[in-house]
């Protein structure tokens, strides 16, 4: 460990014009980022690229530092949404399996910043909770800076690195960020049960983030021999594995392994992953490649969306033109599952939402199934790629359907109070005749 530096020594390496990339979610270099704003008086135009940051860091939340730091994000968090108005934050449109490749076509990384476990007796560290793009960004940079945290789980897959490959280590000891295991709502449980009824023993699963995917996992107890090939490994998956529901024995690829690009959840998940050879964190360019996903038979993809129009266009990352989250791997996994033998892809949403009326200021119930997406909305999943659509009112299969069939089926699972209006709008807009 001859390459150890203090935090201040590592920060001193940053110069104007640098391009810093940090790890996804729990893999970000938290201590470094917490103090990055302290060098604002001596640097200009430093670009930081991140994905789903877990901290509200001064360098991007405080507008006083906007001339020193530009932040480009692959996936927005609440802190990024709030700070977007500062003028130095921008979203990077992407499919997750191509995020690193396409970004490197545009900008060369000068500093990679992440975290790792302490080295083992052979000198190998584990990158622990993510290799979504991390190793690809390390491949040709000036400095690899890793924060060595003994609280990180030592995981397996494509996350091992010998200490000789790392330029700088910084000793830290912070707790790993957690996503609380929030109890599912009644709507979540209804939707979760509807989807679970389509999942058979031996299927291989991908689940997205949020209440609905969590509710799906709670509806899977009683199933047998399920497998995991997923973008994100979750607490619910760990619980199913401990209960014997997930064992991966029916998979065609990495049989017996739970394969993911990153992991995020509660301490229960991190404890389960520690030194567990059944959990494989692998390169996101591999895990999320639709052609790789398709190599497992009976692949099931389950994701959520914000708004869907009556022809099947899914806006899953913005509210109108306002960036809310990101594309992530929704298109990757939806298309990959449909290429799989007997595969299925589900997009789920509540039929309605409570939204504040801009005129009255009062909250009112609006339909999340609409005739037309909001102006400026990003189409995350093309209508060409939508398979099953689910609300608390049912499941519809849109594969091979005409526009007229789609309109009828999608409206059939809208909230009953909006169905007549949606049908009228479909005719008024000339979508159907």
N, C-alpha and C positions, 0 to 999 in steps of 0.2 A: 504493500500500500504506500509506496514511496511517492505517489502522485497526489497525496492529500493536500488540499488547500483550505484555507479559511474562506468563509463566504465573501469577505471583502476582497480577498485576493482574486477570487473567481470573477467577481463583478468588475474588477479592474481590467479584465480582458476584453470587455465589451467596448466596441468603438462605433463611431457614427457610420451609418450605412449597413450595419450588420443585419443578417437575417437569422433570427433565433426561432427554432422550432421546438416546442415542448410536447411531452407525451399527452395522450388522451386521458381525460378524467383523472382517475386516481394515480396515473403514471406521470403527472406533471411535476416539475421541480418546484415544489411549493415554497421552500425557504428562499430560493433565488428570486422567484417572482414576487414574493412579499416585499423584498427590499430593492427590486430593480429600479423603482422610481427615485431612489437615493442618488443615482448617477445622472439624473436628467439634466443637471446643469452643465455637463461636459459632453453629452452626445446629442446627435440629431438624426432623424430619419432611421431609427432602428425599427425593423419590422419583426413583430412577434406573431408566429402562426400557432394556433392551438385548436383544440377540439373538445367541446363540452367542459370548459374549465370549472373547477370545483371551488375556486376562491374568488373573492371580490378584491382584486389587486389594484393598488393605487395607480400603477402605471397606466391603466386604461380607464378606471372609474373616475379619476380626477382630471377634469379638463385642463388643468394647469400644465399637464405633461404631454399634451397632444402634439406639440412640435418635436418632441423627443422620441415618441413611440407611436407607431402605427400597429394596430392589431387586425389581423386577418384570420377569420375563424371558419372552420369546416362545419361547426355545429354550435348554435347559439345556446347559452345558458341564460337564466334570469338576469344575471349581472350584466351580460353583454347586451341583452335587450334594453335594459335600463340605461346603459352607458352609450348606446348607439348614437344618441343625439349629440354627443361630444364632437363628432365629426372625424374621429380617427379610427373608427371601427368599420370593417367591411366583411361581408360574407363571401365565401368561396363556393360557388355551385359545384357539386361533385356527385359522382357515384362512389361510395366508400372504397370499393376495391381498386379504384383508379386514382384515389385522392393523392397519394404520394407521387405516383408516376406523372400525373399531369401538373402537379405543383412544381416538381423538379424541372419540368420543361420551361417553367416561367421564372422561377427563382432558385438559385443555388443556396442551400443552407450553409451558413458559416459556423453557427453554434447549435448543437443539439443539447437540449436540457431535459433530463428526466430523473427517474429514481431507480433504485435497485436494492436487492438484499445485500448483506455483507457477503464477501467471497467465502466459498467453502474451502476445504482443505486442499483442493486442487487449483484454487485461484479463480474459480468461476462464480460470477454473480448471476442472479436471475432478475430479469426485467419485470417479473412478477405479474402485474395485472393488465398489461397491454402490449401487443405488438401489431396494432392496427396499421401503423405506418412507421413506427419508431425506428426499426433497424434500417429501413430504406432511406430514411432521412439522415442516418448516421454514416451511410456508406461513403460519402464524399464531402465531409465538412472539416473545418479547421480544428474545432474542439468538440469532444464529447464530454459533457459534464454530467455526472450522475450523483444524486444525493443518496447516500448509503443509509438506509433506514431499517433497523432491526425488527421493526413491527410489520414489515411487509411479508406476505406469505411467499415461500420459495415454491415457484411453480415450474412446470415442465412444458415441453413443446419446442417452439423456436424462440425461446427467450433467454437462453444461456449465452453469456459472453465471458471471455477470459479477461481478467483485469488488465492484461497487457494491451487490450484493444481500446481501453478507456484512457482519456487524457487526464481527467481531473475527477477526484472524489471529494465530496463534502459530507462530513458526518452530520446526520440529523436524527431526530427522535420524535417525530410528530405522529399523531394518530392518523390512521387511514380514513379518508372521507367515506361516509356511509349514506346509502339511500334507505330511508326508513321503510320497513315492510308494512305499508299502510293497509288496513283492512279494506277489502273491496266493497264498493257500494252495491245496492240492490241491482242497479242496472248492470254493473260490472259482472255480477254473478249470473244474471240472466244471459248476457252475451257470452260469458265464459262457458256456460253449460251448453249453449247452442253450438259453439265451435267444437267443444270437447266431444260432442256426439258424432262428429265427422272424423275423429281421430281413432285409429284402430291400433290394436296391439302390434308392436313391432315397428310403428312409424318413427320417423326421424324428425325432430322438431327444431324450428327456429322461432324464437319469441322476441318481440320488441320490448320497449320500455313503457311502463305505465300501469294503471289500474286494471285495464282489460286483459293484457297478457298475464298479469299476476293472478287474475281471477281464473284464467284458463288453467294455470298450473294447479290451482286448488280444486279444479274439476276433474283432474286426471288420476286421482287416487282410485285404484281398482283396475287401471290399465296395466299391461305387462310388456316388458322388453322394449320400452321406448329408447330411442337414441337421441343424441344431441349433436347437431352441426349448426351453430348459431353465431351471429355477430357478437352478441352480448351474453355472457354467462351470468345468471341471476341467482338470488337466494332461493327462489321457488324451485329452480332446477336442482340446486344442492339438496333441498328438502326431499324432492322426489327421488333423487339418487339414494339418499340415506334410507328412504322407505322401500327401496328395491324396485320402484316403478321404472326408473331409468337404469339400464345396464349396457346399452349399446350393442348387444350381442347380435342384432339383426342388421347392423349397418354393413354396407359394402366397402366403405372407406373408414380407416381408423377404427376398426371394430373394437368395441369395448371402451372407447375413449369419448369423453365429452369435449368436443372441439369448438373453440371460440377465438375471436380476435381480441376481445378484451372482457374484463369482468368488473362488475360494479353491483354492490348490494350492502348487506349488513355484515357485522363481524362473524356471524354464523357462516356466511359464504366464504370469507377469507380464511377462517379456521378450517373449513372443509377442504379448501384448495391447497393448504400448506402441506408440502411434501406428498401430495396425492398424485400418483402417476396416471390416474384416470382422467385428470383434467389437463388438457393440452391448449395452451395459448399459442396460436400460430399466426403467421403473417396474414394481415387483413387482405392483401392482394390475392392470396390463395383462398382463405376462408370464404370471402364474399364473391369470388369469381363465379358467375352463374353456371359456367360449365363444370366447375368443381362441385358446386352444390348439387347439380343434377346427377352426379355419380352415385349418390345414395338414393336407392329406391324409396318410394313412399315418403318423400320429403314434404314436410308441412311448414309453410311460412305464415306467421301470424303477426300482423302489424296494425297500427291505428292511423287514422287520418283526422284532420281538422274539419274538412268540408268536402263534399263530393257533389258533382252536378248530376243531372238525370241521365246523362249519357255515359257516366262512369269516370270522368276526370277527377283524380284525387289530389287535393291540395293538403299536404301533410306537414308543411313547414312554414307557411306564412299566413298572416291574416290580412287579406288584400295584399298590398305591396310591402307591408311591414314584416321583415324577417322575424320568425318566432323561434324556430329550432334549426332543422336542417334536413337534407335529403337522407343522410345516413346511408344505410344499406337497404332501404325499402325496395327500390327497383331491383337491386342485385338479388335479394332473397326471393322476391315475388316471381321474378322471371326464372330464377334458378329452380325454384320448387316446381314450376309448371313444365320445365324441361325434364324433370325427374320422372321415372316410370311410376305411374299412379300418384304423382305428386299433386298437392293442393295448395293454393295460396288464398289467404283470407285477409281482407281489410275490414276493420271494425270501427264503429263510431257510435256515440249516442245519437238518437234521432233529433234531439233538440239541445239548445244551450240557452242559458239566461244571459242576455246582453243588455247593456245600458242604452236606452234610447237617447240619441244625441240631441233631440229636441226637448223631450220632457225630463230627461235625467233619470227616469225610472227604469228599472230592469224589466225586461219583457222576454217571454219565451219565443225563440226563433228556430226555424228548421235548419239543421245542418246539411240536409239534402236540399239542394237548390236547383233552380232552372239554369242559372249561370253562376259560375264562380265570381267572387268579388273582383272588382277591377284591380288588376295588377297581381292577382293571386298566382303563385308558382304552381305549376302542374308537376307534382312529384312523381306520380305514377300515371302514365298514359292510360286512357280508356282502352287502348289496345291490349294492355297487360293486366287488366283487372279480371280476376277469376270469381271468387266468392266475395260478396259484400254482405256485412252483418250489422244489424242494429238490434235493439231490444225487442223489435217487432218481427224478427225473422232473418233468414238467410236466403240469398238469391244467387244463383249460378249464372254468370254473364258470359261464359265461354261460348264463342261462336254466335252470339245473338246479334240481331239487327238493332238499329237505333230504336225503332218502335218497340221491339221486345224489351230492350234495356230500360226505356222510359217506363214502361208498364211495370216491370219487375222492381226497379229501384223505388218507384213511387209506392209500391205495395208494402215496403218496409219503412216508409217515412211515418212520422207521427200522424195518426188519423186526422187531426185537425188541420193538417197542411196538404193532404192528398188532393183534394178538389182544386185548390189554388195552384198546386204544382202542375196538375193536368191542364188547367186552363193556360198557364204560362207556356207549357210545351207547345200548345197549338198556336198561341198568340205569337210566339217567337219563330214559328215555322219549323221547329225541331221535328215535329210529326204533323201529319195531315190526316 
